[in-house]
Amino acid sequence: MSSMLGQGPPEAVVETEWAEAERRRSLTWRQRLSRFDLKASPYLYISPFFIVFGIVGLFPLVYTLYVALHDWDLLSGKEAFVGFENFAWALGDQFFWNSIVNTVSIFLLSTIPQLIGALVIAALLDQQIRAKTTWRMGVLLPYVVTPVAVALIFSSVFRNAGDASLANNIVEALGFEPIEWKRERLPSHIAIATMVNWRWTGYNALILLSAMQAVPRDLYEAAAIDGAGAIKRFFSVTLPSIRPTLIFVVVTATVYGLQIFA
């Protein structure tokens, strides 16, 4: 009864619907096109992203799953459905688990120092120093260098014992024996992690620096008046203020670090 009272008599409802239908029929084609554009244009604006993502992202992902569930003859191109046998074979392969251990080791040796170094560099560049632009361009320079050049540079820096190299020269100057950087497990991981850190630390530092510069300076002044030192202000003001950007950098660094598996 209450719903009927709220909607009014049936005749009034029918009359209202009839008037709405008449109004729609009386619209010109330009008005109809304008209403359609108002409703459809947001979806058209975002459609290029989803189309490109479906072609270069979603389709390869789905097709890779299809390939993984089949046994393929590379010469004839014939396929046979085998289910999860390929996954069972990979999980039972000792080299697969060896690569997983290597990936995790290099990931820890590269990502954690990389994030700490990026925070320190960003904090230093956020201070009142001379030639700020030059220093910022300098920390980004390793990211501009091509990966092939980076590999060649660090391959010569970390050579095996008996070959002249910068790394072993430093090790011998410290009083230690030369290290087999390319043959021993941990030294090779350190060499690769050093290369990754050299390439990505400056890039992440600039991202964090942009977030630090957006922090209101009034917060630093208030903290300084309360007696907080530089380190206290960094942990109490800077880090909480840039937390979303820091999370983004951690996520991207984790993704890039785990891609070392390839």
Phi, psi and omega per residue, in radians:
M1 nan -0.755 -3.122
S2 -1.136 -0.670 3.123
S3 -1.151 -0.642 3.108
M4 -1.168 -0.654 3.108
L5 -1.177 -0.603 -3.130
G6 -1.226 -0.586 -3.105
Q7 -1.508 -0.322 -3.120
G8 1.575 3.124 -3.136
P9 -1.118 2.646 3.118
P10 -1.014 -0.617 -3.129
E11 -1.096 -0.672 -3.131
A12 -1.182 -0.667 3.121
V13 -1.129 -0.789 3.125
V14 -1.082 -0.693 -3.136
E15 -1.170 -0.672 3.120
T16 -1.140 -0.781 3.114
E17 -1.114 -0.666 3.124
W18 -1.141 -0.693 3.128
A19 -1.155 -0.683 3.114
E20 -1.136 -0.722 3.112
A21 -1.128 -0.702 3.101
E22 -1.114 -0.686 3.141
R23 -1.128 -0.684 3.119
R24 -1.171 -0.678 3.130
R25 -1.207 -0.439 -3.110
S26 -1.462 -0.116 3.137
L27 -1.213 2.468 3.067
T28 -1.347 2.945 -3.117
W29 -1.178 -0.496 3.072
R30 -1.191 -0.715 3.104
Q31 -1.156 -0.693 3.089
R32 -1.107 -0.739 3.118
L33 -1.116 -0.671 3.122
S34 -1.136 -0.728 3.120
R35 -1.171 -0.675 3.102
F36 -1.145 -0.698 3.135
D37 -1.126 -0.679 3.139
L38 -1.105 -0.633 -3.115
K39 -1.482 -0.614 -3.006
A40 -1.636 -0.437 -3.044
S41 -1.042 -0.692 3.100
P42 -1.010 -0.692 3.131
Y43 -1.223 -0.585 3.094
L44 -1.203 -0.601 -3.135
Y45 -1.159 -0.658 -3.099
I46 -1.611 -0.129 -3.084
S47 -1.123 -0.616 3.132
P48 -0.999 -0.687 3.132
F49 -1.078 -0.828 -3.090
F50 -1.207 -0.566 3.097
I51 -1.176 -0.824 3.133
V52 -1.132 -0.723 3.123
F53 -1.104 -0.682 3.124
G54 -1.149 -0.617 -3.099
I55 -1.358 -0.852 -3.020
V56 -1.701 -0.184 -3.111
G57 -2.069 -1.037 -3.030
L58 -1.252 -0.798 -3.122
F59 -1.074 -0.836 3.081
P60 -1.044 -0.611 3.138
L61 -1.151 -0.793 3.134
V62 -1.177 -0.708 -3.141
Y63 -1.177 -0.604 3.078
T64 -1.098 -0.713 3.075
L65 -1.094 -0.700 3.096
Y66 -1.094 -0.759 3.124
V67 -1.118 -0.682 -3.094
A68 -1.148 -0.406 -3.127
L69 -1.591 0.106 -3.105
H70 -2.245 2.718 3.014
D71 -1.773 2.166 -2.991
W72 -1.955 2.455 2.965
D73 -1.737 1.938 -3.017
L74 -1.165 -0.466 -3.111
L75 -1.409 -0.860 -3.103
S76 -1.547 -0.353 -3.113
G77 1.391 0.163 -3.136
K78 -1.367 2.643 -3.107
E79 -2.284 2.673 3.104
A80 -2.488 2.272 -3.104
F81 -1.229 2.188 -3.124
V82 -2.162 0.031 3.122
G83 1.201 -2.246 -3.076
F84 -1.724 0.338 -3.138
E85 -1.127 -0.644 3.110
N86 -1.100 -0.692 3.118
F87 -1.186 -0.710 3.106
A88 -1.094 -0.690 3.118
W89 -1.140 -0.728 -3.134
A90 -1.153 -0.730 -3.138
L91 -1.192 -0.401 3.108
G92 -1.613 -0.008 -3.119
D93 -1.546 2.229 -3.116
Q94 -1.174 -0.543 3.126
F95 -1.196 -0.516 3.082
F96 -1.124 -0.833 3.136
W97 -1.197 -0.544 3.057
N98 -1.106 -0.711 3.109
S99 -1.188 -0.596 3.095
I100 -1.121 -0.790 3.123
V101 -1.089 -0.753 3.120
N102 -1.087 -0.722 -3.134
T103 -1.102 -0.813 -3.139
V104 -1.117 -0.704 3.137
S105 -1.101 -0.854 3.139
I106 -1.153 -0.625 3.116
F107 -1.070 -0.802 3.141
L108 -1.183 -0.682 -3.116
L109 -1.263 -0.358 -3.099
S110 -1.798 -0.783 -3.009
T111 -1.237 -0.817 -3.080
I112 -1.127 -0.912 3.074
P113 -1.085 -0.561 -3.135
Q114 -1.114 -0.779 -3.131
L115 -1.198 -0.710 3.109
I116 -1.118 -0.785 3.116
G117 -1.114 -0.678 3.122
A118 -1.124 -0.697 3.107
L119 -1.115 -0.755 -3.122
V120 -1.147 -0.789 -3.130
I121 -1.124 -0.741 3.126
A122 -1.101 -0.705 3.129
A123 -1.141 -0.654 3.113
L124 -1.208 -0.717 3.134
L125 -1.242 -0.317 3.116
D126 -1.402 -0.132 3.135
Q127 -1.482 2.989 3.121
Q128 -1.424 1.561 3.137
I129 -2.115 2.844 3.135
R130 -1.423 2.673 3.091
A131 0.947 0.918 -3.127
K132 -1.045 -0.792 -3.098
T133 -1.079 -0.697 3.139
T134 -1.121 -0.760 3.127
W135 -1.139 -0.684 -3.137
R136 -1.169 -0.698 3.070
M137 -1.168 -0.582 -3.140
G138 -1.158 -0.720 -3.132
V139 -1.250 -0.358 3.111
L140 -1.533 -0.234 -3.076
L141 -1.020 -0.743 3.112
P142 -1.029 -0.549 3.141
Y143 -1.230 -0.474 -3.107
V144 -1.334 -0.520 -3.117
V145 -1.116 2.416 -3.101
T146 -1.176 2.602 3.140
P147 -1.017 -0.580 3.122
V148 -1.120 -0.767 3.119
A149 -1.129 -0.691 3.109
V150 -1.079 -0.764 3.131
A151 -1.086 -0.729 3.127
L152 -1.150 -0.712 -3.122
I153 -1.113 -0.874 -3.068
F154 -1.315 -0.398 3.047
S155 -1.154 -0.599 3.095
S156 -1.408 -0.493 3.119
V157 -1.243 -0.738 -3.103
F158 -1.857 1.315 3.056
R159 -1.641 2.894 -3.130
N160 -1.254 2.926 3.116
A161 -1.095 2.470 -3.092
G162 1.711 -0.351 3.089
D163 -1.814 2.432 3.125
A164 -1.173 2.186 3.136
S165 -2.667 2.714 -3.128
L166 -1.117 -0.753 -3.098
A167 -1.097 -0.814 -3.135
N168 -1.225 -0.539 3.056
N169 -1.090 -0.713 3.109
I170 -1.182 -0.722 3.128
V171 -1.083 -0.765 3.131
E172 -1.180 -0.608 3.107
A173 -1.143 -0.488 3.098
L174 -1.452 -0.059 3.078
G175 1.653 0.271 -3.128
F176 -1.883 2.904 3.101
E177 -1.324 2.627 3.077
P178 -1.025 2.633 -3.040
I179 -1.952 2.452 3.032
E180 -1.445 1.524 -3.009
W181 -1.185 -0.492 -3.054
K182 -1.793 -0.051 -3.077
R183 -2.020 -0.602 3.134
E184 -1.519 2.611 -2.969
R185 -1.185 -1.055 -3.089
L186 -1.095 -0.796 3.092
P187 -1.031 -0.656 3.111
S188 -1.154 -0.636 3.089
H189 -1.148 -0.708 3.119
I190 -1.116 -0.684 -3.140
A191 -1.122 -0.792 3.138
I192 -1.156 -0.736 3.129
A193 -1.092 -0.662 3.097
T194 -1.091 -0.709 3.109
M195 -1.120 -0.746 3.128
V196 -1.131 -0.772 3.137
N197 -1.106 -0.715 -3.140
W198 -1.087 -0.601 -3.063
R199 -1.415 -0.641 -2.944
W200 -1.864 -0.258 -3.063
T201 -1.109 -0.806 -3.139
G202 -1.114 -0.653 3.117
Y203 -1.082 -0.822 3.118
N204 -1.186 -0.558 3.124
A205 -1.105 -0.688 3.128
L206 -1.185 -0.624 3.082
I207 -1.117 -0.796 3.112
L208 -1.167 -0.604 3.128
L209 -1.113 -0.720 3.112
S210 -1.076 -0.618 3.093
A211 -1.252 -0.680 3.127
M212 -1.109 -0.654 -3.115
Q213 -1.245 -0.297 3.094
A214 -1.484 -0.128 3.118
V215 -1.274 2.241 3.139
P216 -1.023 2.310 -3.131
R217 -1.211 -0.312 3.110
D218 -1.092 -0.558 3.132
L219 -1.142 -0.710 3.111
Y220 -1.164 -0.702 3.136
E221 -1.144 -0.713 3.108
A222 -1.136 -0.703 3.116
A223 -1.157 -0.671 3.111
A224 -1.149 -0.671 3.105
I225 -1.120 -0.605 3.116
D226 -1.321 -0.044 3.073
G227 1.702 0.175 -3.137
A228 -1.364 2.338 3.094
G229 -1.407 -3.063 -3.087
A230 -1.112 -0.766 -3.136
I231 -1.170 -0.735 3.116
K232 -1.082 -0.723 3.119
R233 -1.136 -0.621 -3.131
F234 -1.129 -0.798 -3.094
F235 -1.400 -0.476 -3.070
S236 -1.674 -0.427 -3.086
V237 -2.008 -0.924 -3.024
T238 -1.151 -0.980 -3.064
L239 -1.058 -0.792 3.084
P240 -1.105 -0.550 -3.094
S241 -1.302 -0.544 -3.102
I242 -1.787 0.318 -3.068
R243 -0.987 -0.796 3.122
P244 -1.042 -0.755 3.110
T245 -1.162 -0.664 3.119
L246 -1.109 -0.710 3.092
I247 -1.096 -0.720 3.105
F248 -1.061 -0.772 3.141
V249 -1.140 -0.697 3.117
V250 -1.099 -0.757 -3.134
V251 -1.124 -0.839 -3.128
T252 -1.141 -0.689 3.101
A253 -1.126 -0.627 3.095
T254 -1.157 -0.739 3.128
V255 -1.096 -0.847 3.140
Y256 -1.120 -0.644 -3.138
G257 -1.168 -0.694 3.135
L258 -1.288 -0.347 3.090
Q259 -1.255 -0.128 3.051
I260 -1.074 -0.387 3.116
F261 -0.937 -0.595 -3.134
A262 -1.126 nan nan
